[in-house]
Amino acid sequence: MKITAKKAVVMNYHLTDDQGKVLDSSRGRKPLSYIQGMGNLIPGLEKELEGKTVGTNLKVRIKPEDAYGVKEARLVQKVPRNQFDAQEIKVGMQFEVTQGDDYKVVTVTEVTPIEVTIDGNHALAGVTLNFEVEILDIRDASSEEIAHGHVHGEHGHQH
């Protein structure tokens, strides 16, 4: 069986950046399960996995445009420090901000007594991703899994 739309796939993966820093990995953990074509993976990786079979091992390099996007300068803003009340603000903290009917997670990247710099880019925006992948299993996703948009556990529905 090949990886095509609406197939449930189980895989091991190891993710690094171009400097070799490990960003994520299933090594020593449970493999990742996802449904092809449901947007569970970044577009570039999903495209690379299309048509692969059980037992396939591959290394793929995904450009930012096909992953979490390029860094957008417009998403980095300086906000007056007094907008954070008396809260202690530290670099690395994350907040949800409302933009119309939508919300976005922003990360604090700099703090001064006068202003706080926040970044609305995804943490991996602008980063080229290097995956090592091993395909362990492929099966038809159930109608319930497709309706929910994700793979369920081996003993049924597990959220």
N, C-alpha and C positions, 0 to 999 in steps of 0.2 A: 504494500500500500504506500502511496506517495502522499506527501503533505500538500493538501489542496484546501480550498475553502471549506469550512465547517468540519474540519478534522481536529480531533483532540490530540494534542502532541505532548509528549513528556520528554524533557531534555535536560542534560547537564550543561552548564555554561560557566565560563570564566571570563570576566570583563576587565580590561585594563585600558588606560589611556596611552598616548604615544610615548610617555616617559616610562611605561611599564608599571605604573602605580595600579594596584588592584582596586577597582571601584566597586565590584560586586562579584559574587561567585556562589555557585551551589555546591562547591567542593566541601565535603564534610557535613552537608545539609541535605534536605530533601530536594529532589530534582524539581524543576519548574514545569508546570502544566499550563497549557493555554489552548485556545481555539483559534486556528488559522482564519484570518479574514475578519476577525471581530475587533481589531484594534487593540488587542491586549499587549502587543509588542510595538516597539518603535518601527516605523514603516520600512526602513532600510533592512533591518534584520528579518522582518517578516518576508520581504521580497527575496532575500537570499535563501531562506528556508523553503520556499515554494518548490515543490517537485522532489524534495529530498526524501530518502527512505530510512527505515530503522537501521541502525548501525553506522550511519554516515557520521563522520567526524570532519568538521570544517573549521577553518579560520577565516573570519571576514572582518573587513575594516569598513566602518560606517562613518561617512562624513557627517558633520553637524546638521547639514540641510536635511538629511534623511534620518536624523535622530531627534534631538531636542531643540534643534534650530540654532541659528547663529545668535551671538550676543547682540542685543539691541540696546543701544545707548539711551534711547528714550524711556526704557524701563528702569533706569537708574535715576533716583531722585534724592535731593537733599530736602529734608523736612525739618521745620523748627523743632528744637528739642522739647519745648513746652507742650507740644501736641501729645506727648507721652505721659502727661501728668507727673506724678512723683515716682513712677516706675523706674527701677534700675534697668538700664538698657546696656546690653553687651553685644559685641560683634558675634555674629552667628545665630542670634535669636531670630525667630521667625514669627510673623504676624499675618493674619488674614486681613485683607483690606477689601472694601466694597467698591466696585466700579459699576455704577448703574445697577442692573439686576444681577450682575456677576460678581464673583469674589476671586481674589488672587492671593497667593501666598508670596510674601516678600521676605527677604533676608536682610538683616542689618549687616552692613559691610564696614561702616566707620561711625564712630561716635565722638563728638566734640561737645564742649559745654553749651554750644550754641545750636548745633544741628546734628541730625542723624541721617546717614546715607543709607537708603534702602534700595535693594535690587530685586526687581520683579522677574528677572530671567530665571529659567530653570537652572539648578546648580550645575547641570551638565551641558548647558547651552554653550556652543562654541567649541565643544570638545569632540575630537575624533575618537570613536569607540572601537576597540579591538576585541572581538569575541572569539573564543574557542568554544565550539558547540559539539555535543554528541547527542544524536537522536536515539532515544531509548525505546519509545513506543509511539505508535500512531493508530488511531481508531476513529470511527465515526462518532462525532459528538451526539449526545442524546438531544431530543427535541427540548427537554427541560433545560439542559445546559445552554443550548443555543438561545432559548428565550431569556435566560438569565445573563448570557454573555460571558460565561466563564465555566471552567471545568469544575465538577463537583468531586468530592472525596470518593475513595474506593468503596465506602459503605453508604453511599447516597448523598443527599443534600447536606453540605457542611459549609456554613458561613461563619 
